[in-house]
Amino acid sequence: MLTLSLLLWAIVIIVAVLIEASTFQLISIWFAVSGFIALIVNIMGASFGVQFAVFTIASVILLIIGFPIGRKLADFKKTPTNFEINKGKFATVIEEINIKNGTGRVRLNDVDWIAVSSNGNIIPKDSVVMIDEIKGTKLTVTLKDTIKSI
């Protein structure tokens, strides 16, 4: 016989699996497993209060134990962004950087970027600059000669 609590646990399992399938964060899957355990407890005839307690306890235990293990096994690799890769590198000015004229381009690793001076100064063509910041496709740069040594 289909009971309301049986239907509830089936819905919890399905929703948790769908969320996990769309995010791959290894969080929702533990709620699906806990829902399955609660479903088994329901089939064994326990009250809804006991089912809910089992679901809650199983969820907490699985999150505490399973989440770190799942993260290690999944081997998530972080892909570095342009900012992380290029900050601190040097580029060559290929078009004078002049905020008043709205000009400024640099070449970094054979790629041309829009560039602005970090202090607003004009930086002449063929100068070497250091990348301070990257916002979208625009580099904020400092003239190499003005960088203070530590």
N, C-alpha and C positions, 0 to 999 in steps of 0.2 A: 504494500500500500504506500502511495506517495504522500508523505507528510510535508507540512510547511517547512520544518527544519531541514529535512532531507533536500528539498528544493533550494533552500537558502545556502546550504553548504555546496551544492552543485554550482550555484551561481557564483559563490565566492571563488571556487576553484577555477571556473571558466574566466571570470574577470581577471583574476591574478595572473593566469597563464597568458591572456591577451595583453595585459600591461607589460609583462616580462618580455613577450615576443616583440613588442614595439620599442622597448627601451634597452634591453640587454644589460641591465644594471645589477643583476643577481640579488635583487631585493624582493620583488613580488613573488618570485618562485617559491620562497619559503612560506609565504602566506597560502600559496596553492597547496603545498605539502601539508601545512597545518590544517587547511580546510579538508583535505582528504582524510587526515587522522580523525578530525571531528566527525566526518561522514561515517567512518567506521564505528566510532563510538555511538553515533545515532542509530546505526543498523543494529548494534548490540542492545539497544533499548534504553540508553541513559537519558536522563532529563535534559532539557535544553540548557539549563544552568551548568550542568556537568560538561556538556558539549562545548559551551562557550569557554568554560575554564580550561578545558583541554586545548582548545584552539589557541587561547591566549598564551598559555604556558608553552605550548609547542612552538608558537611563533617567536616568542622571546628566546627560547633555547636555540632554535634554528638560526635566528639572526645573529646571536652572539657567537655560535660555533661555526655555522655554515658560511656566513658572509665573508670572513677573512680567508677561509680555505678556498672558497669559490673564486675570490679575487686573484689569489695566487695561481690557481689552476688555469684561469682564463687568460693569463698572460696579456693583460691590456698594455698596449704600447702607446705612449704619448707621442704624438707627432708635433715636433717643434714648429712654432709659427715663424713668420718672417722676422718678427720682432726679436725672438729669442736667438735666431740664427745670425741676424745681421747687426744687432746692437753692438757698438764698439768697433765695428769694422770700418775700413777706410774706403772712400769712393773718390772719383775724379769728377770735378765740375765740368760739364760739357756745354752749359749755357749759364751765363752770369746769374747768380742768385741775387735778386733785387726785389724786395717785397713791394716797393713803390711801383715798379714797372710790371709786377706780376710775373716775373720770369724766374727761372731756376730749374735746372735739370742736372742730375748727376748720373754717372754710370757706375754700377756696382755689379761685379761678376757678369759683365756683358749684358746687363739689363739696365735700361734707362728708367729713372725715377724722377718724379716731380720732387723738388727740394725747396726747403725754406731754411733760413738761418735761424738758429736758436736764439740769438741775441739781436736779430733784426739788421745786422750789418750786411753790407754788400760784399759778396764773395766773387772774385773774378774767375773767368773761365780758366781751366787747366789747373786750378788749385786742388789740393788734396784736403778732404774733409772727413770728419769722423761722424758716424751715425749715432745720434743721441736718442732718437725716438722714431717710431713708425706708426702712422695712423692711416690705415687703408693703403692708398698708393702714394702717400706723401711722406717723405723723409724729413726729419728735423735734424740739421747738421751743425757742426762747429768746425771752423777753419782749423786745420791741423796745427798751424803755427801758434795759435792762441791757446792750445790745450796746455794746462800746467802739469808738470811732472810731479809725481808724488815723492 
